């Protein structure tokens, strides 16, 4: 008798297969790609993340640790600045300095007021009703 | 890409004034605090861009035309250390400075600008329609901002104008 082995039955000491099984796996359907994906993500999550955690932020490679490569940011300030792009944008939004510009030319003229009239509204009626 | 979607064109002085038209050295009259029979008024000249909607202008549905001053970016930089810095200019470029709008350099002969241009939304002037028509004719050929950059300018102006400051804002996420 051949016993069907499902992914639920697979146990390893080095990498736990975690997560809720999807309907397809519960129904013992062969979904190899799904299991491989899960396995890979589990591996990446538990074992390899440390290698890449600073990869997007890396500015220098610490060559002294070539045996166990780690990507190090230059300093904490650099790390913070690189991580908080949204914060920088936020600062930009908040920071909206007003620049008062002088005109190209300025002069005064003497005018004689002919009349001061009470304004009347200029009514524009909508074209299509 | 830039050739397919040019920012500017040069139009003849006899053409209708539209939104996005540049008018050089437009005088703006500032009324005195008190108006008497004979009085002195201040006049300031600005290079301006027309902000009123083109359809209102073409159909002459306006008595007054809305204008905003434009400045070379270098002039703004002289007055503000923030805009001297890269982040300040990026804020302008990305539209994070709501009071200003950045326009591209113009490479058209006779209207070349060595610098980017900045439209100042905080200084909005209106002048009589007839006055701007007459002035546009006197100034000769003029530069015109083309779609979609014109609509982008208009939208940015609307966004600036419709801002709402909340008395109690939601605190930032940290």
Interface residues (C-beta under 8 A of the other chain):
Chain A: X88 X89 X90 X92 X93 X95 X96 X97 X98 X99 X100 X101 X103 X104 X105 X106 X107 X108 X109 X110 X111 X112 X113 X116 X122 X124
Chain B: X25 X28 X35 X36 X37 X38 X39 X40 X41 X42 X43 X44 X45 X46 X47 X61 X63 X69 X71 X75 X76 X79 X80 X82 X83 X87 X90 X91 X94 X96 X97 X98 X99 X120 X122 X123 X172
